């Protein structure tokens, strides 16, 4: 499956993408707000890619963000067992942050989830310190639904989590992204 936006293609990872995936996930500034430790080994990236088979099945599926043939990040979708809701997450290589790629990619994925797959709700969770991620979610119409204080132990510290949700009826389709 291939999804396209103005500047990006969202596609399944290929085996040859493993070095790029391992590289940006190994950056300590990227891993700081995520659920993995840096470095992210190449063999872990290779295994992760091999294990993803069906993007519509329950569980996590990571889509590569492809910009002119270069993998610059990923968007993950964790489809619930009921196939009517999902959690979304995203990661960008540092060299590509701050250019609107996350907003563009997540918007395109939301459009697919709500329009093509008919989901009712998409949620997201982020480290409260990750201000750029919070801004992306708010820009896309997510509503903050919760704040869990010192909820996640990561990188040797307790961190706060912010919870966000977006209903299909509140989603702004293509052409209306702020």
SULUR-V477967 format. One record per run of one state. SS is the DSSP state (H for helix, E for strand, - for the rest). FROM is the first residue (numbers start at 0). TO is the last residue. If there is no record, write none. Layout:
# SULUR-V477967
<<SS:FROM:TO> <SS:FROM:TO>>
This chain:
# SULUR-V477967
<<-:0:0> <E:1:3> <-:4:7> <E:8:11> <-:12:13> <H:14:24> <-:25:26> <H:27:30> <-:31:40> <H:41:50> <-:51:57> <E:58:66> <-:67:68> <E:69:78> <-:79:83> <E:84:91> <-:92:92> <H:93:95> <-:96:99> <H:100:115> <-:116:119> <E:120:126> <-:127:129> <H:130:138> <-:139:141> <E:142:153> <-:154:155> <E:156:166> <H:167:169> <-:170:177>>
